[in-house]
Amino acid sequence: MKHRIERLTQWLKDEKKDAAFITSKENIFYLTNFYTDPHERLVGLILFPNESPILIVPGMETSQVKDAGWSDEIIGYADHESPWELLSRSIEQRNISLIENVAIETDVLTVSRMNDLLAVFPSAAITAVEHQLNQMRVVKDEIEIAIMKRAAQMADYGVEVGKNALKEGITEMEVLAKIEYELKKKGIREMSFSTMVLFGEKSGAPHGNPGNRKLNDGDFVLFDLGVVLDGYTSDITRTFAYGSISDEKKELYNTVLKAQLASLEISKPGTRIGDLDQSARNVITEAGYGDRFPHRIGHGLGINVHEFPSMSHLNDGTLQAGMVYTIEPGIYDPVLGGVRIEDDVLITKEGHITLTKTSKELTIIN
């Protein structure tokens, strides 16, 4: 993690910023290897261009910080203490010169905490650090990629469990419970997001909510799930048919598959990100379903299940080796149901590989 701190510190020097203040649990994990969900308590990392960093944590978590490998200053505070006062003392003891520019996560830091920060650094102007952190996190290193491959394998396993649990009359929530139970038996403590198991017409809602809908012959079955493994996420969607499938539904499914493959085909270094969305959208539009594909083609994937970059048709950025993202076109009909096919994609120097491996060919479960 030291090299990440060094890279961000060098950015502070290059941009002539006096400090960076990081509070999101994801970026703190990325920079320190320490992961916690502090709830209402403050966890903050302060970086300086020419001083060693300071990590502020609840006192009860200082031992975990050390176990994560952090060797620089720790300000551990009790619930009756003010972390801001302790920070002020540390700054005074270090004789740090006037702080005139502080880079913060502008999408994360609350107004009240920004006011507390400005009380410590009253002369500081506030700027953003998101762009630099996004540029650092968007290209995964070998360790991150290895973890994400294993996370994708667990997502594939979850789909397999769900598929094997299908039988007429079972409810969405019963299948969901089986998936998460079996994943927990494999050591998965947390899902990337609320698992989706949707039957029939309910699969026609892109972000539907599982419930007590029972499985019937002819239903689409949509699984959308992912796991958190060693701090990194996975995200897969597969759609199956149960018992039988109409020609109309076959056409819908095959159109989505064709769209997904079109987007994957151009997934390689140098491709404009927006073209991934447009290539899939063209297939779906030409088939007459353009108004039923309401979302972008995908999103960046890593510590967050949705992270930089946004894979919309408006994105003029280009793919580069080490990026991981999802490709997930869909068509949704409130009566027939919906189809979405999603893979986790890693860009390599030669092209791409899909981390999720579950078959995408139309499968009818009997």
C-alpha positions in Angstrom: 0.0 0.0 0.0 3.0 2.3 0.5 3.3 2.9 -3.3 -0.3 4.1 -3.4 0.4 6.6 -0.6 3.5 7.7 -2.4 1.7 8.2 -5.7 -1.0 10.3 -4.0 1.6 12.3 -2.1 3.5 13.0 -5.4 0.2 14.2 -6.9 -0.1 16.7 -3.9 3.4 17.9 -4.7 2.8 18.2 -8.4 -0.5 20.0 -7.9 0.9 22.2 -5.1 -1.7 21.1 -2.6 -0.9 21.2 1.1 -3.0 18.2 2.2 -5.6 15.6 1.2 -8.3 14.4 3.6 -9.9 11.0 2.8 -12.9 9.6 4.6 -14.6 7.1 2.4 -14.1 3.5 3.7 -13.3 2.3 0.2 -10.5 4.8 -0.4 -9.1 4.4 3.0 -9.0 0.6 2.4 -7.3 1.2 -1.0 -4.6 3.4 0.6 -4.1 1.6 3.9 -5.4 -1.9 3.6 -7.6 -1.2 6.7 -11.3 -1.7 6.1 -14.0 -0.7 8.5 -17.5 0.5 8.5 -17.3 3.3 11.1 -21.0 4.1 11.0 -21.3 7.6 12.5 -17.8 7.7 13.8 -15.0 9.5 12.0 -12.3 7.6 10.1 -10.0 9.9 8.2 -6.7 9.7 6.4 -4.6 12.9 6.1 -1.8 13.1 3.6 0.8 15.9 3.3 3.3 16.5 0.5 6.3 16.5 2.8 5.2 14.9 6.0 4.2 11.3 6.9 0.4 10.7 6.9 -2.0 10.5 9.8 -4.8 8.0 10.2 -7.7 8.9 12.5 -9.8 6.0 13.8 -12.0 5.1 16.8 -9.6 3.9 19.6 -11.2 0.5 19.7 -9.9 -0.2 16.2 -6.2 0.9 16.5 -5.1 -2.7 16.9 -6.8 -3.7 13.6 -5.1 -0.8 11.9 -1.7 -2.1 13.0 -2.7 -5.6 11.9 -3.5 -4.3 8.5 0.1 -3.1 8.2 -0.2 0.6 8.9 3.0 1.9 10.5 2.6 5.7 10.4 0.9 7.9 13.0 -2.5 6.7 14.4 -4.9 9.0 16.2 -7.1 6.7 18.2 -9.9 8.5 20.0 -12.5 7.4 22.6 -16.2 8.2 22.1 -15.9 11.0 24.7 -13.0 12.7 22.8 -13.0 15.0 19.8 -10.9 13.6 17.0 -10.6 17.1 15.6 -9.0 18.4 18.7 -6.6 15.5 18.7 -5.8 16.2 15.1 -5.2 19.9 15.9 -2.7 18.9 18.6 -0.9 16.6 16.3 -0.6 19.3 13.6 0.8 21.8 16.2 3.3 19.2 17.5 4.6 18.7 13.9 5.0 22.4 13.3 3.4 22.0 9.9 3.4 25.2 8.0 0.2 27.0 6.9 -2.3 24.8 5.1 -3.8 26.8 2.3 -5.2 24.1 0.0 -6.9 20.8 1.1 -8.1 18.2 -1.4 -11.2 16.3 -0.2 -13.7 13.7 -1.6 -16.3 16.3 -2.6 -18.9 13.6 -3.3 -18.4 12.0 0.2 -17.5 14.6 2.9 -20.5 16.0 4.7 -21.0 19.7 5.3 -20.7 19.3 9.0 -17.4 17.4 8.7 -16.1 19.9 6.2 -16.8 22.7 8.8 -14.9 20.7 11.4 -12.0 20.3 9.0 -12.0 24.0 8.2 -11.8 24.7 12.0 -8.5 22.8 12.0 -7.3 24.4 8.8 -9.1 27.8 8.8 -7.1 29.3 5.9 -7.6 26.4 3.6 -9.3 26.4 0.2 -11.1 23.2 -0.7 -10.5 21.3 -3.9 -11.4 17.8 -5.1 -9.3 14.6 -5.0 -11.8 12.3 -6.7 -10.3 12.5 -10.2 -6.8 11.4 -9.0 -8.1 8.5 -6.9 -10.3 7.4 -9.7 -7.4 7.3 -12.1 -5.4 5.3 -9.6 -8.1 2.8 -8.8 -9.4 2.3 -12.4 -6.3 0.2 -13.3 -6.1 -2.9 -11.2 -2.7 -4.5 -10.2 -2.0 -8.2 -10.2 -3.1 -8.7 -6.6 -6.4 -7.0 -7.2 -7.1 -8.9 -10.4 -6.3 -12.2 -8.6 -8.9 -11.4 -5.9 -11.5 -10.3 -8.4 -11.1 -13.5 -10.4 -11.9 -15.5 -7.2 -14.8 -13.1 -6.4 -16.2 -13.8 -9.9 -15.9 -17.6 -9.4 -18.0 -17.2 -6.2 -20.6 -15.2 -8.2 -20.7 -18.0 -10.8 -21.2 -20.5 -7.9 -24.1 -18.4 -6.6 -25.8 -18.6 -10.0 -25.3 -22.4 -10.1 -26.8 -22.8 -6.7 -29.8 -20.7 -7.7 -30.3 -22.6 -10.9 -30.2 -25.9 -9.2 -32.7 -24.8 -6.6 -35.4 -24.1 -9.2 -38.6 -26.1 -9.0 -42.2 -25.3 -9.7 -43.8 -23.5 -6.8 -40.7 -22.3 -5.1 -40.6 -18.6 -4.2 -38.0 -16.0 -5.2 -37.0 -15.5 -1.5 -36.6 -19.2 -1.0 -34.1 -19.4 -3.9 -32.4 -16.3 -2.7 -31.9 -17.8 0.8 -30.4 -20.9 -0.7 -27.9 -18.9 -2.7 -26.7 -16.8 0.2 -26.6 -19.7 2.6 -24.4 -21.8 0.3 -22.1 -18.8 -0.3 -21.8 -18.2 3.4 -20.8 -21.8 3.8 -18.0 -21.0 1.3 -16.8 -18.2 3.6 -18.6 -15.2 1.9 -19.7 -12.8 4.6 -21.1 -10.1 2.5 -22.9 -9.7 -0.9 -21.9 -6.9 -3.2 -25.6 -5.6 -3.2 -29.0 -7.0 -2.4 -29.3 -10.3 -4.3 -32.0 -10.3 -7.0 -34.0 -13.4 -7.9 -36.9 -12.5 -10.1 -39.5 -14.7 -11.7 -41.8 -14.2 -14.7 -43.1 -10.7 -15.2 -41.1 -9.4 -12.2 -37.9 -9.9 -14.2 -39.2 -7.1 -16.4 -38.2 -4.5 -13.7 -34.4 -3.7 -14.1 -34.1 -3.3 -10.3 -37.0 -5.5 -9.1 -37.4 -6.7 -5.5 -37.6 -10.4 -4.7 -40.6 -11.6 -2.8 -43.0 -14.5 -2.5 -43.7 -14.8 -6.3 -43.8 -18.5 -7.1 -42.1 -20.1 -10.0 -44.3 -21.3 -12.9 -43.8 -23.0 -16.2 -42.8 -20.6 -18.9 -41.3 -18.0 -16.5 -38.0 -16.1 -17.1 -35.8 -16.4 -14.1 -33.3 -13.6 -13.6 -30.4 -13.8 -11.1 -28.3 -10.7 -10.4 -25.8 -11.2 -7.6 -22.2 -10.6 -6.5 -20.0 -11.1 -3.5 -17.4 -9.2 -1.6 -14.1 -11.1 -1.2 -11.1 -9.6 0.5 -12.5 -6.1 -0.1 -13.3 -6.6 -3.8 -16.6 -7.1 -5.5 -18.1 -9.2 -8.3 -21.4 -8.8 -10.2 -23.1 -11.2 -12.5 -26.5 -11.5 -14.2 -27.9 -14.5 -15.9 -31.4 -15.2 -17.2 -32.9 -18.6 -17.6 -36.2 -20.0 -18.9 -38.1 -22.4 -16.6 -40.0 -25.4 -18.1 -40.7 -23.9 -21.6 -40.2 -20.7 -23.5 -42.2 -19.0 -26.3 -40.7 -17.9 -29.6 -41.3 -14.3 -28.6 -39.2 -14.7 -25.4 -36.5 -16.6 -27.4 -36.2 -13.6 -29.7 -35.9 -11.3 -26.7 -33.2 -13.4 -25.1 -31.2 -13.9 -28.3 -31.3 -10.2 -29.0 -29.8 -9.4 -25.6 -27.1 -12.1 -26.1 -26.2 -10.7 -29.5 -26.0 -7.2 -28.0 -23.7 -8.3 -25.2 -21.4 -10.2 -27.6 -21.2 -7.1 -29.8 -20.0 -5.0 -26.9 -17.6 -7.6 -25.7 -16.1 -7.9 -29.3 -14.8 -4.4 -29.1 -13.6 -4.6 -25.5 -9.9 -4.0 -25.9 -7.3 -1.2 -25.1 -8.0 2.0 -26.9 -11.7 1.5 -27.5 -13.8 4.5 -26.7 -15.9 3.5 -23.6 -19.1 5.0 -25.0 -18.8 2.8 -28.1 -19.4 -0.3 -25.9 -22.8 1.1 -24.9 -23.6 2.2 -28.4 -22.7 -1.1 -30.1 -25.1 -3.0 -27.8 -27.7 -0.3 -28.1 -27.6 -0.5 -31.9 -28.3 -4.2 -31.8 -31.3 -3.8 -29.5 -32.7 -0.8 -31.3 -32.5 -2.5 -34.7 -34.4 -5.4 -33.3 -37.2 -3.1 -32.3 -36.6 -3.0 -28.5 -34.7 0.3 -28.2 -37.2 1.8 -25.8 -36.9 -1.3 -23.5 -33.2 -0.8 -22.8 -33.3 2.0 -20.3 -29.8 1.9 -18.6 -26.2 2.2 -19.5 -24.2 -0.9 -20.7 -22.3 -1.2 -17.4 -20.1 0.3 -14.8 -16.6 0.1 -13.3 -16.0 -2.7 -10.8 -13.5 -3.0 -7.9 -13.7 -2.1 -4.2 -17.1 -0.7 -5.0 -19.6 -2.7 -7.1 -20.4 0.6 -9.0 -17.3 2.7 -9.4 -15.5 4.8 -12.0 -16.0 4.8 -15.0 -19.6 5.0 -16.0 -20.0 2.9 -19.1 -22.5 5.2 -20.8 -22.6 6.2 -24.5 -21.5 9.7 -23.5 -18.2 8.5 -22.1 -15.3 9.6 -24.3 -12.6 7.9 -22.2 -10.8 4.9 -23.6 -10.2 1.4 -22.3 -6.8 0.5 -20.9 -5.2 -2.7 -19.7 -6.1 -3.5 -16.1 -9.6 -2.0 -16.2 -12.4 -4.1 -14.8 -16.1 -3.3 -15.6 -19.4 -4.9 -16.3 -21.2 -5.4 -19.7 -24.9 -5.9 -19.0 -27.4 -5.1 -21.7 -31.1 -5.8 -21.0 -34.6 -5.8 -22.5 -37.5 -5.4 -20.1 -41.2 -6.0 -20.8 -43.8 -5.7 -18.0 -45.8 -8.7 -19.3 -43.2 -11.0 -20.8 -40.6 -10.3 -18.2 -37.0 -9.2 -18.8 -33.6 -10.5 -19.9 -30.3 -9.2 -18.7 -26.9 -10.8 -19.3 -23.9 -9.5 -17.4 -20.3 -10.3 -17.2 -17.3 -8.9 -15.3 -14.7 -8.0 -17.9 -11.0 -7.5 -17.5 -9.1 -5.6 -20.2 -5.7 -7.1 -21.1 -2.9 -6.0 -23.3 -4.2 -8.3 -26.0 -7.9 -7.7 -25.6 -10.2 -8.9 -22.8 -11.2 -11.8 -20.7 -14.5 -12.4 -18.9 -14.0 -13.2 -15.2 -17.5 -14.6 -14.9 -17.8 -17.9 -16.8 -21.4 -19.2 -16.4 -22.8 -20.1 -19.9 -24.8 -17.4 -21.6 -26.5 -19.7 -24.2 -30.3 -19.9 -23.7 -30.9 -22.5 -21.1 -34.3 -24.0 -20.3 -34.5 -25.5 -16.8 -36.8 -28.5 -16.5 
